[in-house]
């Protein structure tokens, strides 16, 4: 089973488009793969007749499943969205809970139990940690720091953020089985 998944989900070293995003994140995510994380870029998951497209998924045997929602918002762009009305518009562009519920439901329907913990993060590829600190309180409340991977985040910081967000599993997760079930697609004739 592992060899089949390895062929289907080959390493994606080009997660960050170097023409539009910060290039340092490309290497940082590659380093996560070296640490045992399985990364899947541009994941498309079907649940009955619904499709959910995700920027990236990551899975680690001792932690669980991580969902990433990538945005190219710059510091300047976010500064323009300080009013409550504008933050409401930003909220429409971002979703953290919806993918978690979608994948949980998919796992429950295919495996008939909760197979692993799931956590969601934002990748803000054009915002540094220092720039984040300069944002308004209202924006920081909307974009909590412990849910963001910044343009200047290093692999060890990303890894620490991910593994501390979920409780350690008592026994290693069956990653191949979980991912296989997540990517099982149904066709209705």
C-alpha angles and dihedrals in degrees: 000000000000093000091052092051091045090057094044095046104036117179112285107212093167099065092132115057102231093210095060108018139055107279098212091075091064091067094040092058090045088055089055089058088055088055093058102269117136110220124197117187123208095006117197114197126186126205111181103305096343127097126201119192116202130188092227144337126208129189132192124187098229098040118029142240125335124198121202126202109193124207130178095212113148127208090255092051093050092047088061091057100061099118119090090242092055092045087056088057090050090051089060089058095051132060128181106159100040097067091046092054092044094052092042089054091047092051092046092050095047101035099025094226141059100275100184147350117271130206131179129216138181123232109209098187095180099045125081127208091250091052090050090058089058094056121106121269089248092057092045089052090051093044106040112204093226089063098050135088108201132208090256097044114129125219093251091051091048092048092049091048091051101044094044092051093068131043115254112262114243090228131018115279121245092243096177093052094046095048091043090056093045091055095043107121127202127209122202117208 
